[in-house]
């Protein structure tokens, strides 16, 4: 048909053709060496993505909100006894003695 023959025209694939507009020729090292101002943007973008991925993995494995073992006894709740659960500790709280003052609800 006429449409299929038009797709093989030199206008699309020849020298100066439109085919180069569909390639990702701007995401290679030669382009980044030429555009020095974009390097911090890519570094911060990839660094932020790695930080977010790492923080999400930490949230899935280290917080008290997720129980991977699905156990319903006290060994799950006592695992975090006297441990720091927060990512940062800006107040310099001593978590080793923090749960000594809490009420004991088990008999």
N, C-alpha and C positions, 0 to 999 in steps of 0.2 A: 504494500500500500504506500501511499504518498508520505504518510507520517513516519513510517519505519525508515524509508530512504532518506528523509530529511534529518533523522537523528545521526546518520553517518556522514553528514556534510562536513567539509573542511572548516566551515564556520565554527563548529563546535570543538573539533579536536586539533586543528592545524596550528601553525605558529600564530600566536595572538588570539587563539580561540577562547571560547567561553568555558571550556572544560577546566582550565586552571582556577576559575573562580569557585569550583566545587570542591577543590582539594584543601586539605589543612596544611598548606605550605607556610603558615605563619607560626606553627607550634613546633619549631625545631631550633637547634642550638645556633645555627647561623643567623636566624632572625633575632634571637635574643641577644647575640653578640652585637648586632647592628643597632638594636633599640635598647640602649643602656638604661633608659628611664623606666622600662617595664620590669626590670629584674627585681626590684624591691616588691613590686606588686605580686609577682609570681611567688617569690620567697614567702611573703606574708600569707598569701592565699594557701599555699601548700602547707606551711607551718600551722596555720589555723585549722586546716582540715585534719591534720595529724593530731593536734591537741584535742579537738572535739571528738575524734574517734577514740582516742585514749581515755578521755574523760567519760565517754559513754560506756566503754568497756569497764572502767573502774566502778561506775555507778551500778552496772549489772552484776559485778562480782563482790563488791565490798560494802554495800549499804545494807541497812536492816530492812529495807522495803522489799527486797527480793529474797525469797527462800527457795534455793535450788534443790534442796534435799526433800522438801515437803514433809518434814518431820513435825510433829505437833507436841513435842515435849520440851523440857527446860534446857536441853543442851543447845538448842538454837538460840534462845533468848539469853542464856548465860555466856554464849560465845563472845558477845560484845561487852561483857562486864569488864569495867575498868580499861577499856580500849578507846582510842580516838577514832571516831567514825567520820569526822569532817575532813575535807580535803586540806583546809588551811586552819591554823590555830593562831589567829591574830591576837587573842587575849591572853595567850600563854597559860591556859588552864592546865592544871595537873589532873589528867584523866585517870591516873593510877589509883586515886582515892575518891573519885567523884561518886561512884555508886555505893559507897559505904553508908551514906545517909538516906538512901531511898528505902521506902517501906517494903518489907518482905511479904508478898501476897500468898506465897505457898505455905502450906503447913508442915 
